[in-house]
Amino acid sequence: MDIKKIIEKLDLTEEQIFYQEPMKKHTTFKIGGAAECLIKVKTSQELKEILKVVEDNNIPVTVIGNGSNLLVLDGGIQGITLMIKIEKIEIQEKEKSIQITVGAGEKLGKLAQIAYQRELTGFEELSGIPGTLGGAIRMNAGAHGKEIKDIVKTVKCMDYQGNEKIFTKEELEFDYRTSLFKKEKYIITEAILELQKGKKEEIKAKMEEYATYRKEKQPIEYPSAGSTFKRGADFITAKLIDEAGLKGYAIGDAEVSEKHSGFVINKGKATAEEVLELIKYIQNIVYQKFQKKIELEIEIIGESQNKDKRKEIEK
């Protein structure tokens, strides 16, 4: 199967298509093998046309957003990788709230700045999350006691046959770091969010407070995929990792951050294999010392050079 010949039939620009593209260029972890074909998708119509080609030719497809919660494995990604870059921000004033229609490819940081400029409150806690709206909805991203589910009204998406569907908030099965989209095969294209009118100076003060906290408490000076592990039902994972004496522990250039034990960071040239080894080591030590199983918050995609290790980690 010649993916290049198949893709050439689509109405896409050269700037949207990349072959054998190193995924370390498209993830905040700065790690990952090459994607066989990476396409930056800018509209829902483009997505529909690509999905038809994918289905007609039985091509494997992987969907990503900003790559901020991903570990791409060293073997890269086979088939077509779709990077959702659908951008749109429309603001409508309703009787009791302000509704914003947002494309799935919009970055949360940009959205936070627009909300601030328009004096809209309700988004401040999420302003420092380095992802896109689509990715944030998929994993129900959150920070400082707020989750994306708290402001979502509806989500428009597309199944892998190109059919569009709109889900209400109640249908989205939001829970801690998960949603319907982690269980069902839909691609988020846009969503309607609900915010409230606020005071500009108060919004700014909150955003600055959260930005300072992030700078002081999180290792944002190093590449990472954000918080590596989920919190437990009855424990704080980073605290257990710290108490296990693992802060600063490293395998190659993959290291448990000395600033925040819940983050595995890339000190320079870490491989996905090193990250997997470190994750497994952390999970084993924490279980030995505290009999607690810790689960990943980051997602692992791509081809592994050690499939057994990946299966163990993701159990």
C-alpha positions in Angstrom: 0.0 0.0 0.0 1.5 3.3 -1.1 0.1 5.9 1.4 1.7 8.7 -0.5 -0.2 8.0 -3.7 -3.5 7.6 -1.8 -3.0 10.9 0.1 -2.1 12.8 -3.1 -5.7 12.4 -4.2 -6.9 14.5 -1.3 -7.4 18.3 -1.5 -4.7 19.1 1.0 -1.7 21.5 0.9 1.9 20.3 1.0 2.2 22.2 4.4 -0.4 19.8 5.9 1.3 16.5 5.0 4.5 15.1 6.5 6.1 11.7 5.8 8.3 9.8 8.2 7.9 12.7 10.6 9.7 12.5 13.9 7.0 12.7 16.6 9.4 14.2 19.1 8.7 17.4 17.1 5.0 17.2 17.9 4.9 16.2 21.6 5.7 18.1 24.7 7.8 15.1 25.9 10.1 15.7 22.8 10.2 11.9 22.5 8.9 9.5 19.8 9.7 7.6 16.6 8.5 8.7 13.2 4.9 8.8 12.0 4.6 7.1 8.6 2.3 9.9 7.5 1.2 12.9 9.7 -1.6 15.1 8.5 -2.6 18.4 10.1 -6.4 18.5 9.7 -7.8 22.1 9.6 -11.6 21.5 8.9 -14.3 19.0 9.5 -14.7 18.5 5.8 -11.1 17.6 5.4 -11.4 15.1 8.3 -14.5 13.5 6.6 -12.6 13.1 3.3 -9.5 11.7 5.0 -11.6 9.2 7.0 -13.3 8.0 3.8 -9.9 7.3 2.2 -8.7 5.6 5.4 -11.7 3.3 5.4 -11.6 2.5 1.7 -7.9 1.6 1.9 -8.0 0.0 5.3 -5.2 2.3 6.6 -4.5 2.4 10.4 -5.3 5.8 11.8 -4.2 7.5 15.0 -5.6 10.8 16.3 -3.7 13.4 18.4 -4.1 17.0 19.5 -1.2 19.0 20.8 0.8 16.0 21.9 0.9 17.3 25.5 -0.3 14.1 27.2 1.4 11.6 25.0 4.4 9.2 25.0 5.0 8.1 21.4 7.0 4.9 21.4 10.4 4.6 19.7 9.0 2.4 16.8 6.9 5.3 15.6 3.3 5.2 14.3 2.2 3.2 11.3 -0.5 4.4 8.9 -1.9 7.9 9.1 -1.6 10.1 12.2 -4.2 12.9 12.2 -3.3 16.0 14.2 -6.5 17.9 14.8 -5.9 21.6 14.0 -9.5 22.7 13.6 -9.6 26.3 14.9 -12.7 28.4 15.7 -13.8 30.7 18.5 -17.3 32.2 18.4 -18.8 34.0 21.4 -22.6 34.4 22.0 -24.3 36.1 24.9 -27.2 34.2 26.3 -29.6 35.2 29.1 -27.7 33.5 32.0 -24.3 32.7 30.5 -21.9 33.3 27.7 -21.6 30.4 25.2 -18.4 29.9 23.2 -18.2 27.6 20.2 -14.6 26.4 20.1 -12.7 24.2 17.5 -11.1 21.1 18.9 -7.7 22.3 17.8 -7.7 25.5 19.7 -5.1 25.6 22.5 -6.4 26.2 26.0 -3.9 28.9 26.6 -5.2 31.0 23.7 -8.8 30.4 24.8 -7.9 31.6 28.3 -6.5 34.8 26.9 -9.6 35.5 24.8 -11.8 34.8 27.8 -9.8 37.2 29.9 -10.0 39.9 27.2 -13.7 39.5 27.0 -14.1 39.5 30.8 -15.4 35.9 30.9 -14.7 33.9 34.1 -14.7 30.1 34.6 -11.7 29.2 32.6 -8.9 30.5 34.8 -8.0 27.2 36.5 -7.5 25.5 33.1 -5.5 28.3 31.6 -2.1 26.7 32.2 -2.9 23.3 30.7 -0.7 23.0 27.5 -3.2 21.1 25.4 -6.0 21.6 22.9 -9.7 21.6 23.7 -10.3 18.3 22.0 -7.6 16.5 24.0 -8.8 18.2 27.2 -12.3 17.0 26.7 -11.2 13.5 25.8 -9.4 13.1 29.1 -11.5 15.5 31.1 -8.4 17.5 31.9 -8.4 19.5 35.1 -6.4 21.7 37.5 -6.9 23.5 40.8 -10.1 21.8 41.5 -11.7 22.5 38.1 -12.3 20.1 35.2 -13.2 20.8 31.6 -16.6 19.0 32.2 -17.6 21.9 34.5 -17.9 24.2 31.5 -18.8 21.9 28.6 -22.4 22.2 27.3 -22.2 20.1 24.1 -19.5 18.4 22.0 -19.6 17.8 18.2 -17.7 14.8 16.9 -17.3 12.5 14.0 -17.2 8.7 13.9 -14.6 6.9 11.8 -17.1 6.6 8.9 -17.4 10.4 8.7 -20.8 10.7 10.4 -21.2 13.8 12.6 -22.9 13.5 16.0 -23.5 16.0 18.9 -23.4 14.8 22.5 -24.8 16.7 25.5 -22.7 17.0 28.6 -24.9 14.4 30.3 -24.1 11.9 27.6 -20.4 12.3 27.8 -19.7 10.0 30.7 -17.2 12.4 32.3 -15.2 11.1 35.2 -11.7 11.6 36.6 -9.4 11.9 33.6 -11.8 10.0 31.3 -14.9 10.5 29.2 -17.0 8.7 26.5 -14.2 9.5 24.0 -11.7 7.2 25.7 -14.2 4.3 25.3 -15.8 5.0 21.9 -14.2 5.8 18.6 -15.2 9.4 17.9 -13.0 12.3 16.9 -13.9 15.6 18.6 -14.3 18.5 16.1 -15.8 21.3 18.3 -17.6 22.0 21.5 -19.8 24.7 23.1 -18.5 25.9 26.5 -20.4 28.0 29.0 -18.7 30.8 30.9 -20.0 33.7 33.0 -19.3 37.5 32.9 -16.6 38.4 35.4 -14.3 41.2 36.4 -11.2 41.6 34.3 -8.9 42.3 37.2 -10.1 39.3 39.2 -9.7 37.0 36.2 -6.2 38.3 35.6 -5.2 37.8 39.3 -6.4 34.2 39.3 -4.6 33.4 36.1 -1.4 34.9 37.4 -1.8 33.0 40.7 -2.1 29.7 38.9 0.7 30.5 36.5 3.0 31.2 39.5 2.0 28.0 41.2 2.7 26.0 38.0 6.1 27.7 37.6 7.1 27.1 41.2 5.7 23.5 41.7 6.0 21.9 38.3 9.1 21.1 36.2 8.0 23.2 33.2 11.6 23.9 32.4 12.0 20.3 31.1 10.0 18.4 28.4 7.4 16.1 29.9 3.8 14.9 29.2 2.5 16.6 32.2 1.5 14.7 35.3 2.6 11.1 34.6 0.3 9.3 37.0 -3.3 9.6 38.1 -4.1 10.3 41.8 -5.4 7.3 43.7 -8.8 6.9 45.3 -7.3 7.2 48.8 -3.7 8.5 48.2 -1.7 11.2 46.5 0.6 9.4 44.0 3.4 12.0 44.0 3.6 11.7 47.8 4.0 8.0 47.7 6.7 8.3 45.0 8.5 10.9 47.1 8.2 8.7 50.3 9.6 5.7 48.3 12.8 7.8 47.8 12.4 8.0 44.0 12.6 11.8 43.6 15.5 12.3 41.1 15.8 8.6 40.2 16.7 8.3 36.5 17.1 5.7 33.8 19.1 7.3 31.0 17.7 10.7 30.4 14.3 9.8 31.8 14.0 11.1 35.4 11.6 11.5 38.3 11.4 15.3 38.6 13.1 16.6 41.8 10.6 19.5 41.8 7.4 17.3 41.6 7.6 13.5 42.0 4.5 13.0 39.9 6.3 14.1 36.7 8.7 12.0 34.6 10.8 14.4 32.7 13.1 14.3 29.7 16.5 15.6 30.7 17.7 15.8 27.1 17.7 12.7 25.0 15.4 10.3 26.7 13.9 7.5 24.7 10.4 6.1 25.1 12.0 2.8 26.2 13.8 4.6 29.1 10.5 6.2 30.1 8.7 2.9 30.1 11.5 1.3 32.2 11.3 4.1 34.7 7.5 4.0 34.9 7.5 0.3 35.5 10.2 0.7 38.2 8.2 3.4 39.9 5.0 1.3 39.8 6.9 -1.8 41.3 8.6 0.1 44.1 5.4 1.9 45.1 3.5 -1.3 45.2 6.2 -3.1 47.2 6.4 -0.3 49.8 2.7 0.7 50.1 0.7 -2.0 48.3 -0.8 0.7 46.1 -1.2 0.3 42.3 -0.6 3.5 40.5 -2.1 4.1 37.1 -0.9 6.2 34.1 -2.5 9.6 33.3 -0.4 9.9 30.1 -1.4 8.0 27.0 1.0 5.7 25.2 0.8 5.3 21.4 2.8 3.9 18.6 4.9 0.8 18.0 6.9 -0.6 20.9 10.2 -2.3 20.8 9.1 -4.1 23.9 5.4 -5.0 23.7 5.4 -7.0 26.9 6.6 -4.1 29.0 4.0 -1.8 27.5 1.2 -4.3 28.3 2.4 -4.6 31.9 2.5 -0.8 32.4 -1.0 -0.3 30.9 -2.8 -3.0 32.9 
